[in-house]
Amino acid sequence: AVGDVESGLSSVEMEAITRVEALRDALHAVQDDFLKIEKYANVNTCACYKILKKHDKLIPATVCCRYYLERLHQQPWIRTDHSAVFVVQMADLFTKLRGKSAGPASDAQGNGPKGGSGVQDFVRTTQKYWVSTEDVSGVKQKIAQHLPVFLMEREKVRPSADDGAPHHQPSAVPADSQMTSSVYLDNVNLELYHTRITKQPHAIAVRLRWYGVDPTAGIVFVERKTHRESWTGEESVKERFVLPHHLVVPFLEGRHTWDAEEARLRAEYATKAAKNAALSSSPSSSTNSSTMPQAEVEGIRKLFNEIQRAVESKQLQPTLRTVYMRTAFQVPYDASVRCSLDTSLAMITENPTGQPTCQMLERWYRDPDLPLHRTEVTRFPHAVLEIKLALGAGEVAPPWV
């Protein structure tokens, strides 16, 4: 059958297919070489550590393990982050060889644009796997062959859909991972935690998520995850909306009401619409675009009020934080298949022992000036791979998944 297909192609098309296959083989060879070099470096680093440790044990008068390890970790082949080239750019090259470009927004992406004012809901199936640290690079390389790395920095500078002219382009390719932090809300009885662990029907988790190091540098996602048993015909769902960081505490305390939030959203939407209309060359694009759609407003209103009522009725407050470096693989504007790999995962108690709680200090996250005791942080020794599928009716997961 393959021969019949090839026989119907012109010589130019056959040459193009051959060239693509040769380039794909070359990329696979580069990936294999990188993994071999990384393994060689890791094995020799471990060997140096064991040799130095043995030296200090046998000759305690002249210990040198700490000194040489510090010098070793200063070497560029250890300190340098190579993910920008061997993960991000490699994934981009594989995407170009597949010849598929980003299409229109998929229903699987959720309601409302990413980072926009609309409520975003994600209904999907999820599978999670633990990954040994020595296998992290190999897993990234495998996924990069099928999906591009999804980076918020690059999505902000995507070419305009009207004229195709790119806006500001970053001078360097960013690293493949981004710090992701989530503060989970719960009460003193850890009610939400226990109902989620036992998978009680309609158990919820409420969290405040931000990307990057500084929680006050950007927007905050207020999220609610609801567990539903699949045998009931319902699916678990994650819903979220966006708040500026300075409104999080008033929201949790009930001082920031829906009326105030609706006025803010409409004003923000009108400002963005006016700005887009000024940049657009088509006068018809600004027609009726300054008013926020009522369906979008209603979706945010429902989630806003439900979370605020849950915070008040269950006496929820900042309790636990998770921090990790996340590498996300996804076709832009299409979340039907999304893979994420979380490394350097740590769980931190949000209320320091013997100190006032965040609620007492009117904060929604832990005071960064307070010292972090070693008993207040737990580090997970493995990476976590999460495969999320949001497929429509009749759709099946790709074979590589």
Solvent accessible surface area in square Angstrom, and as a share of the most:
residue,aa,sasa,rsa
1,A,111,0.86
2,V,108,0.62
3,G,47,0.46
4,D,108,0.56
5,V,98,0.56
6,E,75,0.34
7,S,93,0.60
8,G,67,0.65
9,L,58,0.29
10,S,59,0.38
11,S,90,0.58
12,V,112,0.65
13,E,85,0.38
14,M,59,0.26
15,E,102,0.46
16,A,41,0.32
17,I,81,0.41
18,T,86,0.50
19,R,126,0.46
20,V,45,0.26
21,E,82,0.37
22,A,57,0.44
23,L,89,0.44
24,R,58,0.21
25,D,89,0.46
26,A,51,0.40
27,L,20,0.10
28,H,56,0.25
29,A,51,0.39
30,V,64,0.37
31,Q,5,0.02
32,D,74,0.38
33,D,76,0.40
34,F,29,0.12
35,L,51,0.26
36,K,137,0.58
37,I,118,0.60
38,E,51,0.23
39,K,138,0.59
40,Y,151,0.58
41,A,21,0.16
42,N,81,0.41
43,V,87,0.50
44,N,55,0.28
45,T,29,0.17
46,C,62,0.37
47,A,44,0.34
48,C,52,0.31
49,Y,90,0.34
50,K,130,0.55
51,I,119,0.60
52,L,28,0.14
53,K,118,0.50
54,K,113,0.48
55,H,60,0.27
56,D,25,0.13
57,K,157,0.66
58,L,123,0.61
59,I,84,0.42
60,P,96,0.61
61,A,97,0.75
62,T,79,0.46
63,V,104,0.60
64,C,28,0.17
65,C,20,0.12
66,R,193,0.70
67,Y,120,0.45
68,Y,106,0.40
69,L,29,0.14
70,E,101,0.45
71,R,132,0.48
72,L,29,0.14
73,H,88,0.39
74,Q,113,0.50
75,Q,64,0.29
76,P,91,0.57
77,W,116,0.41
78,I,58,0.29
79,R,153,0.56
80,T,68,0.40
81,D,87,0.45
82,H,76,0.34
83,S,13,0.08
84,A,22,0.17
85,V,78,0.45
86,F,51,0.21
87,V,7,0.04
88,V,0,0.00
89,Q,72,0.32
90,M,10,0.04
91,A,0,0.00
92,D,37,0.19
93,L,77,0.38
94,F,4,0.02
95,T,31,0.18
96,K,153,0.65
97,L,31,0.15
98,R,71,0.26
99,G,65,0.63
100,K,148,0.63
101,S,104,0.67
102,A,36,0.28
103,G,44,0.42
104,P,126,0.79
105,A,75,0.58
106,S,36,0.23
107,D,146,0.75
108,A,21,0.16
109,Q,18,0.08
110,G,16,0.16
111,N,92,0.47
112,G,25,0.24
113,P,85,0.53
114,K,45,0.19
115,G,26,0.25
116,G,10,0.10
117,S,15,0.09
118,G,0,0.00
119,V,16,0.09
120,Q,1,0.00
121,D,39,0.20
122,F,12,0.05
123,V,63,0.36
124,R,39,0.14
125,T,83,0.48
126,T,62,0.36
127,Q,108,0.48
128,K,125,0.53
129,Y,100,0.38
130,W,177,0.62
131,V,12,0.07
132,S,43,0.28
133,T,89,0.52
134,E,128,0.57
135,D,72,0.37
136,V,20,0.11
137,S,21,0.13
138,G,22,0.22
139,V,32,0.18
140,K,25,0.10
141,Q,4,0.02
142,K,134,0.57
143,I,12,0.06
144,A,0,0.00
145,Q,35,0.15
146,H,64,0.29
147,L,11,0.05
148,P,12,0.08
149,V,4,0.02
150,F,19,0.08
151,L,8,0.04
152,M,48,0.22
153,E,77,0.35
154,R,60,0.22
155,E,25,0.11
156,K,155,0.65
157,V,23,0.13
158,R,76,0.28
159,P,74,0.47
160,S,26,0.17
161,A,109,0.85
162,D,121,0.63
163,D,106,0.55
164,G,46,0.45
165,A,49,0.38
166,P,80,0.51
167,H,111,0.50
168,H,145,0.65
169,Q,88,0.39
170,P,58,0.37
171,S,125,0.81
172,A,72,0.56
173,V,53,0.31
174,P,36,0.23
175,A,41,0.32
176,D,4,0.02
177,S,28,0.18
178,Q,41,0.18
179,M,59,0.27
180,T,1,0.01
181,S,3,0.02
182,S,0,0.00
183,V,0,0.00
184,Y,56,0.21
185,L,4,0.02
186,D,8,0.04
187,N,15,0.08
188,V,126,0.73
189,N,114,0.58
190,L,68,0.34
191,E,63,0.28
192,L,10,0.05
193,Y,116,0.44
194,H,95,0.42
195,T,29,0.17
196,R,75,0.27
197,I,110,0.56
198,T,88,0.51
199,K,125,0.53
200,Q,86,0.38
201,P,95,0.60
202,H,103,0.46
203,A,7,0.06
204,I,28,0.14
205,A,13,0.10
206,V,1,0.01
207,R,15,0.05
208,L,0,0.00
209,R,11,0.04
210,W,6,0.02
211,Y,67,0.25
212,G,22,0.21
213,V,123,0.71
214,D,68,0.35
215,P,17,0.11
216,T,52,0.30
217,A,82,0.64
218,G,41,0.39
219,I,73,0.37
220,V,0,0.00
221,F,6,0.03
222,V,0,0.00
223,E,0,0.00
224,R,33,0.12
225,K,54,0.23
226,T,11,0.06
227,H,32,0.14
228,R,70,0.25
229,E,49,0.22
230,S,96,0.62
231,W,204,0.72
232,T,65,0.38
233,G,69,0.66
234,E,76,0.34
235,E,99,0.44
236,S,45,0.29
237,V,15,0.09
238,K,21,0.09
239,E,34,0.15
240,R,24,0.09
241,F,1,0.00
242,V,14,0.08
243,L,0,0.00
244,P,28,0.17
245,H,59,0.26
246,H,117,0.52
247,L,27,0.14
248,V,0,0.00
249,V,23,0.13
250,P,22,0.14
251,F,0,0.00
252,L,29,0.14
253,E,79,0.35
254,G,37,0.35
255,R,148,0.54
256,H,15,0.07
257,T,67,0.39
258,W,26,0.09
259,D,107,0.56
260,A,49,0.38
261,E,0,0.00
262,E,44,0.20
263,A,64,0.49
264,R,56,0.20
265,L,3,0.01
266,R,76,0.28
267,A,62,0.48
268,E,57,0.25
269,Y,59,0.22
270,A,38,0.30
271,T,92,0.53
272,K,101,0.43
273,A,12,0.09
274,A,64,0.50
275,K,134,0.57
276,N,96,0.49
277,A,35,0.27
278,A,87,0.67
279,L,134,0.67
280,S,32,0.21
281,S,114,0.73
282,S,50,0.32
283,P,118,0.74
284,S,82,0.53
285,S,61,0.39
286,S,46,0.30
287,T,90,0.53
288,N,139,0.71
289,S,37,0.24
290,S,62,0.40
291,T,91,0.53
292,M,4,0.02
293,P,65,0.41
294,Q,112,0.50
295,A,86,0.66
296,E,39,0.17
297,V,4,0.02
298,E,73,0.33
299,G,26,0.25
300,I,1,0.01
301,R,83,0.30
302,K,112,0.48
303,L,5,0.02
304,F,0,0.00
305,N,30,0.15
306,E,42,0.19
307,I,0,0.00
308,Q,30,0.13
309,R,143,0.52
310,A,15,0.11
311,V,7,0.04
312,E,126,0.57
313,S,87,0.56
314,K,65,0.27
315,Q,121,0.54
316,L,6,0.03
317,Q,28,0.12
318,P,5,0.03
319,T,33,0.19
320,L,68,0.34
321,R,37,0.13
322,T,19,0.11
323,V,25,0.14
324,Y,14,0.05
325,M,59,0.27
326,R,27,0.10
327,T,1,0.01
328,A,8,0.06
329,F,0,0.00
330,Q,4,0.02
331,V,49,0.28
332,P,18,0.11
333,Y,76,0.29
334,D,46,0.24
335,A,1,0.01
336,S,24,0.15
337,V,15,0.08
338,R,40,0.15
339,C,1,0.00
340,S,0,0.00
341,L,0,0.00
342,D,10,0.05
343,T,31,0.18
344,S,89,0.58
345,L,27,0.13
346,A,7,0.06
347,M,61,0.27
348,I,24,0.12
349,T,43,0.25
350,E,0,0.00
351,N,34,0.18
352,P,11,0.07
353,T,115,0.67
354,G,81,0.78
355,Q,87,0.39
356,P,60,0.37
357,T,34,0.20
358,C,3,0.02
359,Q,99,0.44
360,M,146,0.65
361,L,80,0.40
362,E,111,0.50
363,R,67,0.24
364,W,10,0.03
365,Y,29,0.11
366,R,15,0.05
367,D,34,0.17
368,P,102,0.64
369,D,128,0.66
370,L,44,0.22
371,P,114,0.72
372,L,80,0.40
373,H,103,0.46
374,R,197,0.72
375,T,103,0.60
376,E,17,0.08
377,V,26,0.15
378,T,82,0.48
379,R,173,0.63
380,F,47,0.20
381,P,90,0.57
382,H,63,0.28
383,A,1,0.00
384,V,22,0.13
385,L,21,0.10
386,E,16,0.07
387,I,21,0.11
388,K,13,0.06
389,L,33,0.17
390,A,13,0.10
391,L,61,0.30
392,G,41,0.40
393,A,111,0.86
394,G,86,0.82
395,E,100,0.45
396,V,127,0.73
397,A,37,0.29
398,P,42,0.27
399,P,142,0.90
400,W,83,0.29
401,V,58,0.34
